[in-house]
């Protein structure tokens, strides 16, 4: 009579796993935004979770913004995260764009006061069509002033200024003096870990901070703006105020 095959006991991997609570940074009140299973705390580090900003603030106006958090530290059953990406939903951008208006995108690297390197992607929507030289001027003024402003604040303060819409409002008001701007948004912000980008951002910010911002903007206006463009900008501004 044949012997029955011996059955080997297979350990259940899931029984060895533990659940870790994903916790937001202090600027968001250290809220629990999810859980993740892992064999050890080391396995949790580097994992990410995407959260709608409305779930953290309770403000329905922020439902078009998504935040990506990355686990950087684990203490017990708590996995503490840092903000890795701030991103505006693409559908929200499409709803804002209309005919006879220009949409201006850009992408550049900035460095904060606490030496955190970030990539910033601003978005501008003008009140009317404009020339290529005016578009270049708006992009340049935006980049210079954002790099200068971000260099004076730490990373947490920058995030709160984005969430509270303070940074976007300040830049929009500044651009409005040059050409009527309907909307200004930060389409995306993400941290940069590449050493090449860190070196480039340090050199760029050092050059940006050498001269006062007012002098740089005035110099660009004299170089890039023609009398006809100045007349068009003033007419558009008067039309909007009316």
C-alpha positions in Angstrom: 0.0 0.0 0.0 1.4 3.4 -1.1 2.2 5.9 1.7 0.3 9.2 1.7 2.5 12.1 0.7 3.9 14.2 3.5 2.4 17.7 3.6 4.8 20.4 4.5 3.6 23.2 6.7 3.9 26.6 4.9 4.2 29.6 7.2 1.6 32.3 6.5 3.5 35.5 5.7 0.5 37.7 6.5 0.5 36.5 10.1 4.0 37.9 10.5 3.1 41.3 9.2 2.1 44.2 11.4 0.0 47.2 10.6 1.6 50.7 10.7 -0.4 53.9 10.9 0.5 56.5 8.3 0.7 59.9 9.9 1.0 63.3 8.2 3.6 66.0 9.2 3.0 68.4 12.0 1.9 71.2 9.6 -1.1 69.0 8.9 -1.8 68.1 12.5 -0.2 64.6 12.5 -3.5 63.1 11.2 -3.7 59.3 10.4 -4.4 59.0 6.7 -4.1 55.2 6.3 -2.4 52.0 7.3 0.1 49.7 5.6 1.2 46.2 6.5 4.9 45.2 6.7 7.3 42.7 8.2 9.5 45.3 9.8 9.7 49.1 10.3 12.5 49.3 7.7 10.2 47.9 5.0 7.8 50.8 5.6 10.3 53.6 5.0 10.0 55.0 1.5 6.3 54.0 1.0 4.0 56.7 -0.2 0.3 57.5 0.2 -1.8 60.0 -1.8 -4.4 62.1 0.0 -6.9 64.7 -1.1 -6.2 68.0 0.6 -10.0 68.4 1.4 -9.7 65.4 3.7 -7.1 67.2 5.8 -8.5 70.7 5.8 -12.2 70.1 5.6 -12.4 72.9 2.9 -14.3 71.8 -0.2 -12.4 74.4 -2.3 -9.2 72.3 -2.0 -10.7 69.1 -3.3 -8.8 69.6 -6.6 -5.4 69.3 -4.9 -3.7 66.0 -4.1 -0.8 65.5 -1.7 1.7 62.6 -1.8 3.3 61.8 1.5 6.4 59.6 1.9 7.3 57.6 5.1 10.6 58.8 6.5 10.5 57.7 10.1 8.9 54.8 12.0 8.3 54.7 15.8 6.5 51.8 17.1 3.3 51.3 15.1 3.4 54.9 13.8 4.9 55.7 10.4 5.6 59.4 10.1 5.7 61.0 6.7 6.9 64.1 4.8 5.2 65.9 2.0 6.8 64.7 -1.3 4.4 66.2 -3.9 1.7 68.9 -4.1 -0.3 68.6 -7.3 -3.2 70.3 -8.9 -5.7 68.0 -10.6 -5.5 68.1 -14.4 -9.2 68.3 -14.8 -9.3 71.5 -12.7 -6.7 73.1 -15.0 -8.8 72.3 -18.1 -11.9 73.9 -16.6 -10.1 77.2 -16.1 -8.7 77.6 -19.6 -11.0 79.5 -22.0 -10.8 80.9 -25.6 -9.0 84.1 -26.2 -6.8 83.6 -23.2 -3.2 82.3 -22.8 -2.1 79.5 -20.6 1.6 79.8 -19.5 3.4 76.8 -17.9 6.9 76.7 -16.5 9.2 74.4 -14.5 12.3 75.3 -12.5 14.2 74.3 -9.3 14.2 76.4 -6.1 15.8 76.0 -2.7 14.3 76.8 0.7 15.8 78.5 3.7 16.5 75.1 5.3 18.2 73.9 2.0 15.4 71.7 0.8 15.5 71.5 -3.0 12.2 71.5 -4.8 10.9 71.5 -8.4 8.2 74.1 -8.9 5.7 74.1 -11.8 3.6 77.3 -11.9 0.6 78.0 -14.1 -0.6 81.4 -15.3 -3.8 82.2 -17.2 -4.0 85.7 -18.7 -7.2 87.8 -19.2 -6.5 88.1 -22.9 -4.1 87.0 -25.7 -0.6 88.5 -25.6 2.6 88.5 -27.5 5.5 86.0 -27.2 7.8 88.6 -25.6 5.2 89.4 -23.0 4.8 85.6 -22.2 8.6 85.3 -21.8 8.6 88.3 -19.5 5.8 86.9 -17.3 7.6 83.6 -17.0 10.9 85.3 -16.1 9.5 87.6 -13.5 7.6 84.7 -12.0 10.7 82.5 -11.8 12.8 85.2 -10.2 10.3 86.2 -7.6 9.4 82.7 -6.6 13.0 81.7 -6.2 13.6 84.8 -4.1 10.5 84.3 -1.9 11.1 80.6 -1.4 14.7 81.2 -0.4 13.5 83.2 2.6 11.2 80.6 4.1 11.6 77.0 5.4 9.9 74.0 3.8 7.0 73.8 6.3 6.2 77.5 6.0 6.3 77.2 2.2 3.8 74.3 2.3 1.4 76.3 4.6 1.7 79.3 2.3 0.6 77.0 -0.6 -2.3 75.4 1.3 -3.5 78.8 2.5 -3.1 80.3 -1.0 -0.9 83.1 0.3 2.0 82.4 -2.2 -0.3 82.2 -5.2 -2.1 85.4 -4.3 1.1 87.4 -3.7 2.6 86.3 -7.1 -0.7 87.0 -8.9 -0.9 90.5 -7.5 2.7 91.2 -8.5 2.1 89.9 -12.1 -1.1 91.9 -12.4 1.0 95.1 -12.4 2.7 93.9 -15.5 -0.2 92.3 -17.4 -3.8 91.4 -16.4 -3.7 87.8 -15.0 -6.9 85.9 -14.5 -5.4 83.1 -12.4 -2.1 82.0 -11.0 -1.6 78.5 -9.6 1.2 76.2 -8.5 0.5 73.2 -10.7 3.0 71.0 -9.0 5.6 71.1 -6.3 7.8 68.1 -5.5 11.0 67.5 -3.6 14.3 66.9 -5.5 17.0 64.5 -4.3 19.2 64.5 -7.3 22.6 66.1 -6.5 22.8 67.5 -10.0 19.6 69.5 -9.5 20.8 70.6 -6.0 24.0 72.1 -7.5 22.1 73.8 -10.3 19.5 75.3 -7.9 22.2 76.6 -5.6 23.9 78.4 -8.5 20.6 79.8 -9.9 19.5 81.1 -6.5 22.8 82.7 -5.8 22.6 84.6 -9.1 19.0 85.6 -8.4 19.7 87.0 -5.0 22.6 89.2 -6.0 20.5 92.1 -7.2 17.3 93.6 -5.5 14.1 92.2 -7.1 12.8 95.6 -8.0 15.9 96.4 -10.0 15.7 93.1 -11.9 12.0 93.5 -12.8 12.5 97.1 -14.0 15.5 96.0 -16.1 13.4 93.2 -17.7 10.5 95.6 -18.4 12.8 98.0 -20.3 14.3 95.2 -22.3 11.2 93.1 -23.2 8.3 95.6 -23.4 7.6 97.7 -26.4 5.5 100.8 -26.3 2.6 99.0 -28.1 2.6 96.2 -25.6 2.5 98.7 -22.7 -0.6 100.3 -24.3 -2.3 96.9 -24.7 -1.6 96.0 -21.1 -3.0 99.3 -19.8 -6.1 99.0 -22.0 -6.7 95.4 -20.7 -6.3 96.6 -17.1 -8.8 99.4 -17.5 -11.3 97.1 -19.2 -11.1 94.6 -16.3 -11.5 97.4 -13.7 -14.5 98.7 -15.6 
